[in-house]
Amino acid sequence: MIRFFAFGLIALPIVEIAIFIKVGQTIGLFPTLALIIGAALLGGVLIRQQGLSVLTQLRNNVSAGRMPGKTIADTMMIGLAALLLVLPGFLSDFVALALLLPPVRSWIYKSLASRVTVVDATTATYRRQDPAASRNEGVIDLDDEDYRPR
């Protein structure tokens, strides 16, 4: 897993530069810069809109007593989109703008949720069957008169 992460850190800037050069050769320097700046501005507007919507959903889920799993996942994906929008480049902007679309986030959440099991620890109860069996053999319990303070 660490190898893929390291490879991604090296490959992403190379791919972004290659796409940037190709687009710049095709449409020119100023239209390319305008696209990058336009994507950042559009992303900022979408992040604000989607972020406020997700915070409202989170507040409603918590007040209703429901597990806000999907809302938390949406918040994480919007945060990742914000990080990707800060990086200059077309590939990162494309992925970021895709993450800002609710259907894409729902699809990612459903595909990840099918692989995760959630356990609610607040409803679990633990009972000892035999108190003597729970004691460790190496533990010695002392009374107050069995030791003296230094």
Secondary structure, 3 states (H helix, E strand, C coil): CHHHHHHHHHHHHHHHHHHHHHHHHHHCHHHHHHHHHHHHHHHHHHHHHHHHHHHHHHHHHHHHCCCCHHHHHHHHHHHHHHHHHHCCCHHHHHHHHHHCCHHHHHHHHHHHHCCCCCCCCCCCCCCCCCHHHHCCCCCCCCCHHHCCCC
